Amino acid sequence: MEDFAAVSRLWRRCGFETRPGDGKEELRRKLERDSDLFLVAEEGSEIVGSVIGAWDGRRGWMYHLAVDPGFRRKHTATKMLRDVERRMKEKGVLKVNAMVYLWNSPSLNLFEGIGYRKQSDMVVMGKTLVGYKHGAKAEGSRKTHAGAGAKTR
């Protein structure tokens, strides 16, 4: 957590927008869960790269790959990704996906260059749960109808 401010500055230098889940409290919770998958790259005492790896118990995910513009083309991103992949393999992760915005062609090219493939038959859909509190109901009722008699608890 002592690197939060430096990582936030790095993300801004790389053009990332702050979104729900990028705040200090949310990242603290992420670090409590699997801190070994959240990597930073350092040059001297300066943080020049970061990547958030996550595992939901089924799939691995890569988020927020960032390398300071002055330190790009030095294999920093590839080294971080390979390190997170290795750590995921050690946990038993079988498949990893990367969340990359379509406008971010350098990242798209990097991921393709190390073996990731676009999933053209899928669309990522998101929803911000503003004001969400643990135990509170989200929009609508708790019951969903996924089929005859299907319920969620």
ChimeraX attribute file (.defattr): number of C-alpha atoms within 10 A of each C-alpha:
attribute: neighborCount
match mode: 1-to-1
recipient: residues
	/A:1	11
	/A:2	6
	/A:3	10
	/A:4	14
	/A:5	11
	/A:6	14
	/A:7	20
	/A:8	17
	/A:9	14
	/A:10	20
	/A:11	21
	/A:12	14
	/A:13	13
	/A:14	16
	/A:15	11
	/A:16	14
	/A:17	9
	/A:18	11
	/A:19	8
	/A:20	11
	/A:21	12
	/A:22	14
	/A:23	12
	/A:24	13
	/A:25	11
	/A:26	11
	/A:27	17
	/A:28	14
	/A:29	12
	/A:30	17
	/A:31	16
	/A:32	9
	/A:33	12
	/A:34	13
	/A:35	15
	/A:36	14
	/A:37	25
	/A:38	19
	/A:39	17
	/A:40	20
	/A:41	19
	/A:42	12
	/A:43	9
	/A:44	7
	/A:45	7
	/A:46	12
	/A:47	17
	/A:48	23
	/A:49	25
	/A:50	25
	/A:51	21
	/A:52	23
	/A:53	28
	/A:54	23
	/A:55	18
	/A:56	8
	/A:57	9
	/A:58	11
	/A:59	14
	/A:60	22
	/A:61	20
	/A:62	20
	/A:63	15
	/A:64	18
	/A:65	23
	/A:66	26
	/A:67	25
	/A:68	18
	/A:69	12
	/A:70	8
	/A:71	13
	/A:72	13
	/A:73	10
	/A:74	10
	/A:75	12
	/A:76	19
	/A:77	24
	/A:78	16
	/A:79	12
	/A:80	24
	/A:81	22
	/A:82	12
	/A:83	15
	/A:84	23
	/A:85	21
	/A:86	14
	/A:87	15
	/A:88	22
	/A:89	14
	/A:90	9
	/A:91	12
	/A:92	14
	/A:93	18
	/A:94	11
	/A:95	13
	/A:96	17
	/A:97	17
	/A:98	18
	/A:99	13
	/A:100	17
	/A:101	9
	/A:102	9
	/A:103	8
	/A:104	10
	/A:105	11
	/A:106	11
	/A:107	18
	/A:108	18
	/A:109	11
	/A:110	14
	/A:111	19
	/A:112	12
	/A:113	11
	/A:114	11
	/A:115	8
	/A:116	14
	/A:117	12
	/A:118	13
	/A:119	8
	/A:120	6
	/A:121	5
	/A:122	7
	/A:123	7
	/A:124	5
	/A:125	5
	/A:126	6
	/A:127	6
	/A:128	9
	/A:129	10
	/A:130	8
	/A:131	8
	/A:132	11
	/A:133	9
	/A:134	7
	/A:135	6
	/A:136	8
	/A:137	10
	/A:138	13
	/A:139	8
	/A:140	7
	/A:141	7
	/A:142	10
	/A:143	10
	/A:144	12
	/A:145	9
	/A:146	9
	/A:147	7
	/A:148	6
	/A:149	7
	/A:150	9
	/A:151	11
	/A:152	8
	/A:153	5
